[in-house]
Amino acid sequence: MRAEAGELSPLTPDAAAAAAALARACGWGHEAADWRARLAAGRGFAIRDGARLVGAVGLHDAGPGLFMGMLLTDPGARGRGIGSALTRACMSAAKAAGKPLGLFATALGRPIYERMGFEAPEGVGLTSWRGTGPGADGTGAPAGPRRATPADLPEILRLDARATGQARAPLVADLLVRGPEFALVVEGGGGLAGFALGVGRSGTAAPGPILAGMPETACALLSAQLAAVAPGRPVRLDAPQGDGRLAELLGAAGLVPSDPIPFMIRPAPDGRRFRPWARPEEVFAALSAFGG
């Protein structure tokens, strides 16, 4: 399939470095390791102009629906239909699977997706909090959280599947390996009462997901994560839209809300829809704007 600027083809793991370079050109921090993890969990599509990668998108089957994200278009190749061609490729994959297609959209992307048949459920989305690391305040990390270990992974995956309703085990397991400094758990009830993961990406500390049964647990996990971030290091956390449960803590740490990121859904052929979280009350920070 050919777009005006190049050929549409599968995005394979050997193109992860090129996709990361494209992300940097677009002002995003996704690294080659992010792309390898996304492609290991699903697949992607690419558009090339000759040998040059000018467009990329990731796609994975979350269970109740397909999730697309990390859609990139080379700044020098915009206006040629590349983003639309990549979106249509994901739409075709969702149609073939008989499932709805979901994504988190930027403010600029929302009207484009609406013209392509996507809907934005009221009040469902993310708020991006940004700032710099406050560093340790002398009190140390709060009591309760401990470092996660590989032995915690089965319980982490169980909690994640329950709260999100998604099949995304490879993405969660990848964060436990890549971001050990952010990987924390709180024990309770004979198992885990909550967990927090995250990753350092292009110099930015990116906490999330944070899942817990109680707000107090989530706050303890986030406080411990922020205490470990070096002063002045950029921080970005994506929290469910309109969720003020961590707002006081994030504000006290100097982070400010910005960039509303609406969730959008294109229904399945039979009209089915899905939402990014099965139990939104247990989701305090998202894994990313790629997978909720």
N, C-alpha and C positions, 0 to 999 in steps of 0.2 A: 504494500500500500504506500502511495507516495503523497506527501504533503508538498506544498509549493516550494519549501526550502530543502526538502530532502526525503530520504527513504525511512519509512516506519519499520522497525524490527524489534525483536526481543532485546531487553536490556539484560546482559549477562554479568556475572560477578567479575569477570576480567575487565569490565568497564567501570568498576567502582572508583578508581582513581580519577578517571575522566569525569565521572558524575560529580565527584567532590570538587574538582576544579570548576565545573559549571556552577555548582552551588556557591562557591566563593565569588564568582563573577556576578552572581545575582544578589550578593549581599547576605547569603545564608551561611550558617556555620556547619552544615552537615559534612562529615568526614567520610573517607573511604570506608571506614569500619561501620558507619551507619548504613551505608548502601549495601555492604556485604550482608549485614544482619537482616535488612529488609528483604533482600533478594533471596536469602536463605529461608525466610519465613513465607515467601510468596514468589512474586515475579515482577517484572517491570517492562516498560516499553521505551524505546529510544528513537530519536530522529537524528539522522546525520546528514550533514552537507559535505559530501565526499567522505573524507576520513574524520571530519570534525564533528564531535557531539554537540548538537545545538538544542536538544530537547530531551528530557527524561522524566519519567514518573514511576512510582512504585505502586504495587497493588498486592493486597493479600486478602485471603478469605478469612474473615473474622468469625465465621459460623453462621450467625443470623443474616449476615450480609457481607458484601465485599467493601473494603476500605481502600481508597486511593489517596496518595499524598506525595509530598516532596516533588510536586510538579514544577519543573524548571524550564525556562526558555532563555536561550542566550540573548543578552541585551541587544546585541547587534543584529539579531534575527527576528525581533518581535514584529508583529503586524503581518506575519506570513501564514497564520493559521496553525502554527506548531502546537500551541497549547490546546486548541480545539481538537486537533487531530489526535493528540495523546489522550484527551478526555474521551473522545469517541471510541478509542481503542478499549479503554476501561469500561465504557458503557456496553460495548459489544461483548466483552468478557462476562459482565454481570448478567446480561440477557441470556447468554449461552448457559450460564450456571443457574438461571431461573431465580436470581436473588437481587435484592435492592443493592444500590451502590451509594455509599456514604463518604463524606469528606469533611474536613474543616477548611473553610474558605477565608481568604483575606477579604477586606472590605472592597478592594478593587476587583477581586475575582467573583464576588457574589452575583452581580448582575449578569455576568457572562454565564455562570452556571444556571441561573434562573431561566435564561433564554434556552438552555439545553434541557430543560425539564426537571431541574432540581428544585426542591422545596426546602425552606428553612423553618423547622418547628420553633415556635415561640419559646424563648428562654432556654434553648438548648445550645450550648457552645462553651467556649473557653474565654477566660480573661488572662492575658499575659502580664505577669508581674516582673518588673525589671529593676535592677539596681546594682549595687556592688556589695561584696562580702563584708559583713560587719566585723568579722574576726571574733575571737574569743573575748568575752567581756570580763574574764577573771573568775567567773563562777563555774566555768567548765560546762560540759554537756549535762543535760538534765538526767536525773536518775530514771531508770526504766529501760531505755533503748540499749541494745547491745549490738555488736557487729554481727551481721548475717554471715553464715558459712554455707558451703555447698550442701551440708546436711539439711539446711532449712528450705532448700529449693522446692521439694514436693509440697510443703505446706504453703509456701509463698504462691506457687502456681494454683493451688486449690482456692486460696483467698482471692486471687486475681480473677479466676474463672467465675467465682460466685458473684463478685462485685460488678464485673464488667459484662458477663455473659458472653465473652469473646474467647475464641480459640487463638491465643497469641503467645503460647508458651515459649517459642524460640526467641521472641523479642524480649520477654521478661528475663529469661535465662541469660541472654547476652549482656544485659545490664549488670547482672550479678557478677559476671566475669570482668567486664570492662570498667566498672565503677565501684570497686570495693570500698573506697573511702566514703561513698554515699549509702552503702547497703547496710540497713539497720532493721532490726525487728524488736518487737515488744512481746513478751510472753504473757499468756493469760488464758484461763479457762482450759487448762490442760493442753494448750497448743499455742498458736500465735494469735495475739489480739490485733496485730497490725504490722505492716512493713513499709519501708521506704527504700527506693532505689534512685539512681541518677547516674549521670555521666559528666565528665569534663569534655567539652566540645569546643575546639578552636579557642581555647583559653577561657571559655565561659563555663561556670558551674551551672548545671542544668538538673536540679532535683526533680524527681517524679519518675514513676508514679508514687503516690502516698495513699495507701488504702488502710482503713481502720474501722473498727466497729463503733468507736467513740471519738468525739472531737478532741478530748483530752489526750488520747493516745496519739492522734495525728499531730497535735501541737508539740508533744514531746519529741516525736520523730523529726519534725521539721526543725525544731530548735537545735537538736543535735546535729543535723545536717548543716545548718547555717553556722554553728559554732566552729565547724571544721573548715569553713571557707576562708581563705586568706584575705585580710583586709584589702579592699580595693579591687578584688577580682570580680569581673562581671558575673551577675547571677540572673538567670531567667527561669521562671516557674510558670507553668500553665495550669490554672485552677478552673474548675467548673464555673461557668458564667453565673453571676448573681449569688455565688456562695460566699458568705461573709465569715465563715467559721475560722478561716486562717487569716482574715484580712487584718485584724489588729496586730497579730504577730508579724505579718509581712511588713506592715506599715512601720512598726517599731524597729524593724531591721533596716529600714530605709528604702524598701522596695516600693515602687509606685505602679498602679495598674495602667495598662495601655493596650492597644491593639486588640479590640474585640474580635473573636474568631468564631463566627457562627458555624454550627453543624448543619450540613445540608444533606439531603437524601433524594435519590432518584428511585421511585418505587419499582419493585419487581414487576414483570409482566402481569402478574395476577393481583397487583396492587399492594402487596406486602411491603411494610416499612420496618425499620429498626432504629433503635437509639444507641448511643455509644456506651451506655452503662445500664446494666440490669438493676443494680442497686445504687443509685446516685448518692444516697446518703452515706455510703461507705467510701466514696471516691473524693479525696481532698486535693489531689494534684494528678494531672494526667501524665501518661507515659510520654506522649508527645502529640503534636498536632497531626501526626500521621496515623496514630492508632488509638487515640483516646485514653 
